[in-house]
Amino acid sequence: AGFLPIATAASSTGEYTRSLFQVVTIALVVSWIAAVLFIPYLGDKMLPDLFNPQLPKPSSLAGRWRAKRLQWADRHPALARWIAPKEHAHDHDPYQRPFYTRFRGFLDTCLRHRWWVIGATIALFIGSLMLFRFVPQQFFPDST
């Protein structure tokens, strides 16, 4: 909505930028529809339910693959640790992995030193405004 006045202006600026704003509007609407409807549906269908694990049906592709992995693990005991499918555990917490542990530490540090983070954010914003004067200005050429 912020670019609507420019896109609807009866000037050369509106004439040059109207198609750009139309494309941006279509992209935003389609992205919103995907984010609200399609992505949650895919997450529900594709992501495993860690709190209610179920073994795949034996006739399904996942079930046949699991059975094949169990056969390979029986045939090669030395490799069974890597070949055998992992059993689900109810106490499994995906947020205890190294990435999330480091990220949690980073967030805790930012929250402990919140005034430094706020000050750095404001300083970066002011610095970007000061550097903006070095950006060359160019006006739209005359309309034909």
C-alpha beads as a LAMMPS data file, in Angstrom:
LAMMPS data file: protein, C-alpha beads

144 atoms
143 bonds

1 atom types
1 bond types

-500.0 500.0 xlo xhi
-500.0 500.0 ylo yhi
-500.0 500.0 zlo zhi

Masses

1 110.0

Atoms # bond

1 1 1 0.000 0.000 0.000
2 1 1 2.994 2.298 0.450
3 1 1 3.670 2.487 -3.275
4 1 1 0.032 2.892 -4.366
5 1 1 0.169 6.733 -4.567
6 1 1 3.214 6.595 -6.838
7 1 1 1.737 3.869 -9.037
8 1 1 -1.532 5.759 -9.517
9 1 1 0.071 9.168 -10.041
10 1 1 -0.724 10.850 -13.359
11 1 1 2.893 11.833 -13.894
12 1 1 5.974 10.462 -15.596
13 1 1 6.992 8.766 -12.336
14 1 1 3.718 6.857 -12.216
15 1 1 4.070 5.985 -15.883
16 1 1 7.560 4.503 -15.407
17 1 1 6.889 2.664 -12.158
18 1 1 3.321 1.386 -12.634
19 1 1 4.333 -1.960 -14.174
20 1 1 6.956 -2.529 -11.474
21 1 1 4.401 -1.981 -8.732
22 1 1 1.907 -4.267 -10.459
23 1 1 4.484 -7.071 -10.507
24 1 1 5.387 -6.456 -6.854
25 1 1 1.705 -6.525 -5.863
26 1 1 1.071 -9.805 -7.684
27 1 1 4.197 -11.362 -6.150
28 1 1 3.181 -10.269 -2.641
29 1 1 -0.373 -11.583 -2.997
30 1 1 0.782 -14.953 -4.352
31 1 1 3.439 -15.177 -1.628
32 1 1 0.848 -14.428 1.046
33 1 1 -1.506 -17.099 -0.300
34 1 1 1.340 -19.626 -0.321
35 1 1 2.408 -18.689 3.213
36 1 1 -1.097 -18.898 4.637
37 1 1 -2.495 -21.912 2.796
38 1 1 0.073 -24.014 1.004
39 1 1 3.135 -24.032 3.295
40 1 1 1.252 -25.171 6.449
41 1 1 -0.390 -27.931 4.400
42 1 1 3.008 -29.135 3.145
43 1 1 4.414 -28.996 6.669
44 1 1 1.552 -31.102 7.967
45 1 1 2.001 -33.687 5.220
46 1 1 5.812 -33.844 5.037
47 1 1 7.197 -33.216 8.523
48 1 1 7.219 -36.077 11.019
49 1 1 5.171 -35.899 14.181
50 1 1 7.905 -36.140 16.820
51 1 1 5.455 -36.489 19.712
52 1 1 3.341 -39.237 18.138
53 1 1 5.741 -41.424 16.164
54 1 1 4.276 -44.136 14.005
55 1 1 6.025 -46.752 11.966
56 1 1 5.255 -46.598 8.255
57 1 1 2.830 -49.121 6.803
58 1 1 4.715 -52.181 5.516
59 1 1 3.160 -51.833 2.060
60 1 1 4.194 -48.196 1.655
61 1 1 7.449 -47.103 0.050
62 1 1 8.765 -45.894 3.423
63 1 1 7.806 -49.216 5.014
64 1 1 9.572 -51.238 2.312
65 1 1 12.670 -49.038 2.611
66 1 1 12.661 -49.467 6.403
67 1 1 12.416 -53.268 6.027
68 1 1 15.299 -53.235 3.523
69 1 1 17.455 -51.209 5.926
70 1 1 16.718 -53.680 8.727
71 1 1 17.778 -56.567 6.449
72 1 1 21.023 -54.785 5.579
73 1 1 21.692 -54.121 9.254
74 1 1 21.187 -57.829 10.044
75 1 1 23.548 -58.840 7.233
76 1 1 26.278 -56.347 8.166
77 1 1 26.466 -56.063 11.973
78 1 1 29.533 -53.814 11.843
79 1 1 27.548 -51.225 9.885
80 1 1 24.256 -51.745 11.724
81 1 1 24.750 -48.598 13.754
82 1 1 24.607 -46.460 10.598
83 1 1 22.271 -48.550 8.449
84 1 1 19.488 -49.442 10.872
85 1 1 16.625 -46.945 10.980
86 1 1 16.509 -44.799 14.069
87 1 1 13.736 -45.512 16.521
88 1 1 11.640 -42.567 17.603
89 1 1 11.794 -41.493 21.211
90 1 1 9.152 -39.416 22.949
91 1 1 11.750 -37.392 24.824
92 1 1 13.493 -36.293 21.614
93 1 1 13.912 -32.514 21.506
94 1 1 14.954 -31.141 18.102
95 1 1 15.985 -27.844 19.722
96 1 1 18.908 -29.450 21.564
97 1 1 20.949 -29.733 18.371
98 1 1 24.198 -27.717 18.066
99 1 1 22.766 -25.017 15.786
100 1 1 19.886 -24.222 18.139
101 1 1 22.160 -24.356 21.178
102 1 1 24.507 -21.759 19.640
103 1 1 21.577 -19.658 18.428
104 1 1 20.018 -19.723 21.912
105 1 1 23.346 -18.571 23.368
106 1 1 23.483 -15.707 20.860
107 1 1 19.926 -14.654 21.722
108 1 1 20.623 -14.870 25.458
109 1 1 23.670 -12.619 25.004
110 1 1 21.618 -10.110 23.002
111 1 1 18.903 -10.095 25.665
112 1 1 21.389 -9.678 28.516
113 1 1 22.970 -6.704 26.730
114 1 1 19.775 -5.334 25.207
115 1 1 20.781 -1.682 25.520
116 1 1 23.981 -2.332 23.577
117 1 1 21.969 -4.073 20.869
118 1 1 19.441 -1.223 20.701
119 1 1 22.271 1.329 20.609
120 1 1 24.083 -0.553 17.843
121 1 1 20.867 -0.768 15.823
122 1 1 20.242 2.966 16.168
123 1 1 23.880 3.736 15.318
124 1 1 23.696 1.583 12.181
125 1 1 20.486 3.316 11.142
126 1 1 21.973 6.786 11.639
127 1 1 25.122 5.692 9.812
128 1 1 23.074 4.476 6.870
129 1 1 21.238 7.813 6.746
130 1 1 24.566 9.665 6.746
131 1 1 25.915 7.465 3.939
132 1 1 22.765 8.009 1.887
133 1 1 24.066 11.379 0.681
134 1 1 26.697 9.525 -1.376
135 1 1 24.034 7.739 -3.415
136 1 1 23.767 9.482 -6.786
137 1 1 20.392 10.959 -7.656
138 1 1 18.850 10.447 -11.033
139 1 1 15.474 11.715 -12.099
140 1 1 13.206 10.043 -14.595
141 1 1 13.710 11.176 -18.176
142 1 1 10.935 13.074 -19.930
143 1 1 7.987 10.991 -21.031
144 1 1 7.404 10.540 -24.740

Bonds

1 1 1 2
2 1 2 3
3 1 3 4
4 1 4 5
5 1 5 6
6 1 6 7
7 1 7 8
8 1 8 9
9 1 9 10
10 1 10 11
11 1 11 12
12 1 12 13
13 1 13 14
14 1 14 15
15 1 15 16
16 1 16 17
17 1 17 18
18 1 18 19
19 1 19 20
20 1 20 21
21 1 21 22
22 1 22 23
23 1 23 24
24 1 24 25
25 1 25 26
26 1 26 27
27 1 27 28
28 1 28 29
29 1 29 30
30 1 30 31
31 1 31 32
32 1 32 33
33 1 33 34
34 1 34 35
35 1 35 36
36 1 36 37
37 1 37 38
38 1 38 39
39 1 39 40
40 1 40 41
41 1 41 42
42 1 42 43
43 1 43 44
44 1 44 45
45 1 45 46
46 1 46 47
47 1 47 48
48 1 48 49
49 1 49 50
50 1 50 51
51 1 51 52
52 1 52 53
53 1 53 54
54 1 54 55
55 1 55 56
56 1 56 57
57 1 57 58
58 1 58 59
59 1 59 60
60 1 60 61
61 1 61 62
62 1 62 63
63 1 63 64
64 1 64 65
65 1 65 66
66 1 66 67
67 1 67 68
68 1 68 69
69 1 69 70
70 1 70 71
71 1 71 72
72 1 72 73
73 1 73 74
74 1 74 75
75 1 75 76
76 1 76 77
77 1 77 78
78 1 78 79
79 1 79 80
80 1 80 81
81 1 81 82
82 1 82 83
83 1 83 84
84 1 84 85
85 1 85 86
86 1 86 87
87 1 87 88
88 1 88 89
89 1 89 90
90 1 90 91
91 1 91 92
92 1 92 93
93 1 93 94
94 1 94 95
95 1 95 96
96 1 96 97
97 1 97 98
98 1 98 99
99 1 99 100
100 1 100 101
101 1 101 102
102 1 102 103
103 1 103 104
104 1 104 105
105 1 105 106
106 1 106 107
107 1 107 108
108 1 108 109
109 1 109 110
110 1 110 111
111 1 111 112
112 1 112 113
113 1 113 114
114 1 114 115
115 1 115 116
116 1 116 117
117 1 117 118
118 1 118 119
119 1 119 120
120 1 120 121
121 1 121 122
122 1 122 123
123 1 123 124
124 1 124 125
125 1 125 126
126 1 126 127
127 1 127 128
128 1 128 129
129 1 129 130
130 1 130 131
131 1 131 132
132 1 132 133
133 1 133 134
134 1 134 135
135 1 135 136
136 1 136 137
137 1 137 138
138 1 138 139
139 1 139 140
140 1 140 141
141 1 141 142
142 1 142 143
143 1 143 144
